[in-house]
Amino acid sequence: MPIKFKFFILLSIFLFIGILTLSRKNNVILPIKKIKESYREYELIKLNSEEGESNFEAVRVRDFKFYKCNNIKRIGGKPEYLKNAPDDLFRIDGAWFICLDHYAQPKKSQCNVLSLGINTDFTFDQEMRDSYDCNLYSFDPFVEDPFFTEIRNKKPELKESPVIEVNNKWFFYRLGIGFDSKETKNLNQLKIQDIVSFENILKITGLENKIIDVFKMDIEGPEKDVINNMDMDYACKYFKNLIFETHANCNFKDLEKLEKCFRLFYRSTRFFKGDTFGAPTGHLTEFQNPNGWKLDIKQYENEIKLAEFMFTSGELYFVNINFLK
């Protein structure tokens, strides 16, 4: 063995012993990673000093349970942005990803898509309708793209109607989701911009007790309430792909219940603060910014809050494992 290599090994050993000795003198025990399955939001591992007193707590934050989808497809996105995307998994604002593994993919001409939150980009909804011949139910209470307004203006009876038939399998609803009222109304009792319960949405769309192949939410905050109020027995039976965007009000505990039957198969983390607009591919997240990204860690109370934010902030893509069996 070369002399230089022997010297390096001896030096490393002496340094390790020195650091360990110094740590014990200052009543600090170096953290040791424990690798084991944890089903809680985080786990405190108490490491004891020589005197038997606990003086250090190491925190291990766990991520969502994951499913490796072998066939992920990006759906939607405006053509002027798609043509500049470097690859098929590049995130584009307005586009979403679905899992096309066997049994997880939408059944062509037999699929249902519930899309909450459209704004002025309905490309995801349109592609699901055109490519998979799905029944499409699009909702947005406050924004109506000129594409839908043009259809509304063709028929006087649609002027105040909360729903527009785009074609024989696609309907656009000027309604939103909320939880202040549990009253279920018929469609003819509703007006534009009414906020209704999820149960009411299922009723007026005819989706009660039917498989929803893709349930998409982009509703700028209330997605937390939707999940908190979600009947997981129902969701595990009828929702196949569950995809949504989260915001700062949503944390890991709000989403942990999804693990009853859902597994994360893709994630597009977003920190928002450093997002870039006007790029050739549209709206760039910080991770996509070629100039790098910054995160102001001072705004987080501790490491747990920071890790939780990184795990849950952005667009999350879940698939129901009950459909993969």
C-alpha positions as CSV (number, residue, x, y, z in Angstrom):
1,M,0.0,0.0,0.0
2,P,1.5,3.4,-1.0
3,I,2.9,5.4,1.9
4,K,0.8,8.5,1.0
5,F,-2.4,6.4,1.1
6,K,-1.5,5.0,4.5
7,F,-0.8,8.5,5.8
8,F,-4.2,9.6,4.6
9,I,-6.1,6.8,6.3
10,L,-4.3,7.4,9.6
11,L,-5.0,11.1,9.4
12,S,-8.7,10.5,8.8
13,I,-8.9,8.2,11.8
14,F,-7.2,10.7,14.1
15,L,-9.5,13.5,12.8
16,F,-12.6,11.4,13.4
17,I,-11.5,10.5,17.0
18,G,-10.7,14.2,17.7
19,I,-14.1,15.4,16.5
20,L,-15.9,12.7,18.4
21,T,-14.0,13.5,21.6
22,L,-14.7,17.2,21.2
23,S,-18.3,16.5,20.6
24,R,-18.7,14.5,23.8
25,K,-16.9,17.2,25.9
26,N,-19.4,19.7,24.7
27,N,-22.4,17.5,25.4
28,V,-23.3,17.1,21.7
29,I,-23.8,13.7,20.1
30,L,-23.4,13.6,16.4
31,P,-26.7,12.7,14.7
32,I,-27.1,9.2,13.3
33,K,-29.5,8.4,10.5
34,K,-32.1,5.7,11.1
35,I,-33.4,4.1,8.1
36,K,-36.8,2.6,8.7
37,E,-40.4,2.9,7.5
38,S,-42.2,5.9,9.1
39,Y,-45.9,6.7,8.6
40,R,-45.9,10.0,10.5
41,E,-45.3,13.4,9.2
42,Y,-41.8,13.4,10.8
43,E,-40.0,11.4,13.4
44,L,-37.9,12.6,16.3
45,I,-34.9,10.4,17.0
46,K,-33.5,11.1,20.5
47,L,-29.9,10.5,20.9
48,N,-28.6,10.2,24.4
49,S,-25.4,11.4,26.0
50,E,-23.1,9.3,28.0
51,E,-25.0,10.5,31.1
52,G,-28.2,9.1,29.7
53,E,-29.8,12.5,29.3
54,S,-31.5,13.4,26.0
55,N,-29.7,16.5,24.6
56,F,-30.2,16.3,20.9
57,E,-33.2,15.6,18.6
58,A,-32.6,14.8,15.0
59,V,-35.6,15.3,12.7
60,R,-36.2,13.1,9.6
61,V,-39.1,14.4,7.4
62,R,-40.6,11.8,5.2
63,D,-42.0,12.4,1.7
64,F,-45.2,11.0,0.2
65,K,-45.4,7.4,-0.7
66,F,-44.4,7.1,-4.3
67,Y,-45.5,5.1,-7.4
68,K,-43.1,4.7,-10.3
69,C,-45.3,5.4,-13.4
70,N,-43.6,4.0,-16.5
71,N,-45.7,6.1,-18.9
72,I,-46.2,9.7,-17.9
73,K,-47.8,12.0,-20.5
74,R,-48.0,15.8,-20.6
75,I,-51.5,17.0,-21.6
76,G,-52.3,20.5,-22.7
77,G,-50.2,23.6,-23.0
78,K,-50.5,26.4,-25.6
79,P,-48.9,25.6,-29.0
80,E,-46.6,28.6,-28.9
81,Y,-45.1,27.2,-25.6
82,L,-45.1,23.5,-26.5
83,K,-42.9,24.1,-29.6
84,N,-40.1,25.5,-27.4
85,A,-40.2,22.8,-24.7
86,P,-36.9,20.8,-24.6
87,D,-38.6,17.5,-23.7
88,D,-41.9,15.9,-23.1
89,L,-41.7,16.2,-19.3
90,F,-40.8,19.9,-19.3
91,R,-43.4,21.8,-17.1
92,I,-45.5,24.3,-19.0
93,D,-48.1,26.4,-17.3
94,G,-51.6,25.2,-18.3
95,A,-50.3,21.6,-19.1
96,W,-50.7,18.7,-16.7
97,F,-49.3,15.2,-16.5
98,I,-51.3,11.9,-16.2
99,C,-50.2,8.3,-15.7
100,L,-50.9,6.1,-18.6
101,D,-49.8,2.8,-17.0
102,H,-52.2,-0.1,-17.6
103,Y,-55.4,0.4,-15.7
104,A,-54.4,3.9,-14.6
105,Q,-55.0,5.5,-18.0
106,P,-58.3,6.9,-19.1
107,K,-60.5,4.5,-21.0
108,K,-61.0,6.1,-24.4
109,S,-64.5,7.1,-25.1
110,Q,-65.5,5.9,-21.7
111,C,-63.6,8.3,-19.5
112,N,-64.7,11.2,-17.2
113,V,-62.6,14.3,-16.5
114,L,-63.5,16.8,-13.8
115,S,-61.5,20.0,-14.2
116,L,-61.8,22.7,-11.5
117,G,-60.1,25.9,-12.4
118,I,-59.7,26.9,-16.0
119,N,-58.9,30.6,-16.1
120,T,-58.0,31.4,-19.7
121,D,-56.2,28.2,-20.6
122,F,-58.5,25.3,-21.4
123,T,-55.8,23.3,-23.4
124,F,-55.7,20.4,-20.9
125,D,-59.5,20.0,-21.0
126,Q,-59.6,20.3,-24.8
127,E,-56.9,17.7,-25.4
128,M,-58.5,15.2,-23.0
129,R,-61.7,15.7,-25.0
130,D,-60.1,15.4,-28.4
131,S,-57.4,12.7,-27.7
132,Y,-59.4,10.5,-25.4
133,D,-63.0,11.3,-26.3
134,C,-63.7,11.8,-22.5
135,N,-66.7,13.4,-21.0
136,L,-65.4,16.8,-19.9
137,Y,-66.7,18.9,-17.0
138,S,-64.9,22.2,-16.7
139,F,-65.5,24.7,-13.9
140,D,-64.5,28.3,-13.3
141,P,-66.8,30.7,-11.5
142,F,-64.9,34.0,-12.1
143,V,-63.1,33.7,-15.5
144,E,-64.7,32.9,-18.8
145,D,-62.4,32.6,-21.8
146,P,-63.6,34.3,-25.0
147,F,-63.8,30.7,-26.5
148,F,-66.7,30.0,-24.1
149,T,-68.2,33.5,-24.3
150,E,-68.5,33.1,-28.1
151,I,-70.6,30.0,-27.6
152,R,-72.7,31.7,-25.0
153,N,-73.4,34.7,-27.3
154,K,-74.8,32.5,-30.0
155,K,-77.9,31.6,-28.0
156,P,-79.8,34.2,-26.0
157,E,-81.0,31.5,-23.6
158,L,-77.4,31.0,-22.5
159,K,-76.8,34.6,-21.4
160,E,-77.4,33.9,-17.7
161,S,-76.9,30.2,-17.8
162,P,-74.4,28.7,-15.3
163,V,-73.5,26.0,-17.9
164,I,-72.5,26.0,-21.5
165,E,-72.5,22.9,-23.8
166,V,-69.2,23.2,-25.7
167,N,-70.0,20.0,-27.6
168,N,-71.9,16.8,-27.0
169,K,-69.4,15.6,-24.4
170,W,-67.9,18.8,-23.0
171,F,-69.6,21.2,-20.6
172,F,-68.3,24.5,-19.1
173,Y,-69.8,25.6,-15.7
174,R,-69.5,29.2,-14.4
175,L,-69.6,27.7,-10.9
176,G,-67.1,27.3,-8.1
177,I,-66.5,24.9,-5.2
178,G,-67.0,25.8,-1.5
179,F,-68.1,24.3,1.8
180,D,-70.2,26.9,3.5
181,S,-73.4,25.3,2.4
182,K,-74.3,21.6,2.3
183,E,-77.5,22.3,0.5
184,T,-77.7,20.5,-2.8
185,K,-79.4,22.3,-5.7
186,N,-80.5,21.4,-9.1
187,L,-78.8,23.1,-12.1
188,N,-81.9,25.2,-12.8
189,Q,-81.7,26.6,-9.2
190,L,-78.1,27.9,-9.7
191,K,-76.8,31.1,-11.2
192,I,-73.4,32.2,-12.6
193,Q,-70.7,32.5,-10.0
194,D,-72.5,30.4,-7.4
195,I,-70.3,28.4,-5.0
196,V,-71.5,24.9,-4.5
197,S,-70.3,21.8,-2.5
198,F,-68.4,19.0,-4.1
199,E,-71.5,16.7,-3.6
200,N,-73.5,19.3,-5.6
201,I,-70.9,19.2,-8.4
202,L,-71.2,15.5,-8.6
203,K,-75.0,15.8,-8.8
204,I,-75.3,18.4,-11.6
205,T,-72.6,16.7,-13.7
206,G,-74.1,13.3,-13.3
207,L,-70.8,11.9,-11.9
208,E,-72.3,10.5,-8.7
209,N,-70.9,7.0,-8.1
210,K,-69.0,7.0,-11.4
211,I,-65.3,6.6,-12.0
212,I,-63.5,9.9,-12.6
213,D,-60.5,9.1,-14.6
214,V,-58.8,12.5,-14.0
215,F,-59.8,14.9,-11.2
216,K,-57.8,18.1,-11.7
217,M,-57.8,21.1,-9.4
218,D,-56.2,24.5,-10.1
219,I,-58.3,26.7,-7.8
220,E,-55.8,29.0,-6.1
221,G,-56.1,27.9,-2.5
222,P,-59.3,26.1,-1.8
223,E,-57.8,22.8,-2.9
224,K,-56.8,22.4,0.8
225,D,-60.5,22.5,1.8
226,V,-61.5,20.1,-0.9
227,I,-59.0,17.5,0.4
228,N,-59.8,18.1,4.0
229,N,-63.5,17.5,3.3
230,M,-62.9,14.6,0.9
231,D,-64.6,11.3,1.7
232,M,-61.6,9.0,1.3
233,D,-63.7,5.9,1.0
234,Y,-65.5,7.5,-2.0
235,A,-62.3,8.9,-3.5
236,C,-60.5,5.6,-3.3
237,K,-63.4,3.9,-5.1
238,Y,-64.0,6.4,-7.9
239,F,-61.0,8.8,-8.5
240,K,-58.2,7.3,-10.7
241,N,-55.8,10.2,-11.3
242,L,-55.9,13.1,-8.8
243,I,-53.8,16.1,-9.9
244,F,-53.7,19.5,-8.3
245,E,-51.8,22.7,-7.5
246,T,-51.1,23.6,-3.9
247,H,-50.3,26.9,-2.3
248,A,-48.7,28.3,0.9
249,N,-51.8,27.5,3.0
250,C,-51.5,23.7,2.3
251,N,-49.1,21.5,4.3
252,F,-48.1,17.8,4.5
253,K,-50.7,17.1,7.2
254,D,-53.5,18.3,4.9
255,L,-52.5,15.8,2.2
256,E,-51.4,12.9,4.3
257,K,-54.9,11.4,4.2
258,L,-54.5,10.8,0.5
259,E,-52.1,8.0,1.2
260,K,-55.0,5.7,2.0
261,C,-55.0,4.8,-1.7
262,F,-53.1,7.4,-3.6
263,R,-49.4,7.4,-4.5
264,L,-47.4,10.4,-5.8
265,F,-46.1,9.6,-9.3
266,Y,-44.9,13.1,-10.4
267,R,-44.2,16.5,-8.8
268,S,-43.5,19.9,-10.2
269,T,-42.1,21.9,-7.2
270,R,-42.9,25.6,-7.3
271,F,-41.6,28.3,-5.0
272,F,-43.5,31.1,-6.9
273,K,-41.3,33.9,-5.5
274,G,-38.7,33.4,-8.2
275,D,-41.0,32.4,-11.1
276,T,-40.3,33.9,-14.5
277,F,-42.8,35.1,-17.0
278,G,-42.4,35.8,-20.7
279,A,-40.1,32.9,-21.4
280,P,-40.3,31.1,-24.8
281,T,-42.1,28.2,-23.0
282,G,-44.4,30.5,-21.0
283,H,-44.2,30.5,-17.3
284,L,-41.0,29.1,-15.9
285,T,-40.7,27.8,-12.3
286,E,-37.5,28.5,-10.4
287,F,-36.2,25.1,-11.1
288,Q,-36.5,25.7,-14.8
289,N,-34.8,29.1,-14.7
290,P,-31.4,28.7,-16.5
291,N,-30.1,31.5,-14.3
292,G,-30.7,29.4,-11.2
293,W,-33.1,30.0,-8.3
294,K,-33.2,31.4,-4.8
295,L,-35.0,30.5,-1.7
296,D,-35.3,32.8,1.3
297,I,-35.0,30.3,4.1
298,K,-35.6,33.1,6.7
299,Q,-39.3,33.0,5.9
300,Y,-39.5,29.4,7.4
301,E,-39.8,28.8,11.1
302,N,-37.6,25.7,11.1
303,E,-36.2,22.9,9.0
304,I,-39.5,21.0,9.2
305,K,-41.5,23.9,7.8
306,L,-38.9,24.3,5.0
307,A,-38.9,20.6,4.0
308,E,-42.7,20.4,4.3
309,F,-43.0,23.4,1.9
310,M,-40.6,21.8,-0.6
311,F,-42.5,18.5,-0.5
312,T,-46.0,20.0,-0.9
313,S,-45.7,23.3,-2.8
314,G,-46.5,23.1,-6.5
315,E,-48.2,20.7,-8.8
316,L,-48.7,17.2,-7.3
317,Y,-49.7,14.2,-9.3
318,F,-51.3,11.1,-7.6
319,V,-52.6,7.8,-9.0
320,N,-55.0,5.5,-7.2
321,I,-53.3,2.2,-6.5
322,N,-56.7,0.5,-6.3
323,F,-56.9,0.8,-10.1
324,L,-53.4,-0.7,-10.6
325,K,-54.2,-4.1,-9.1
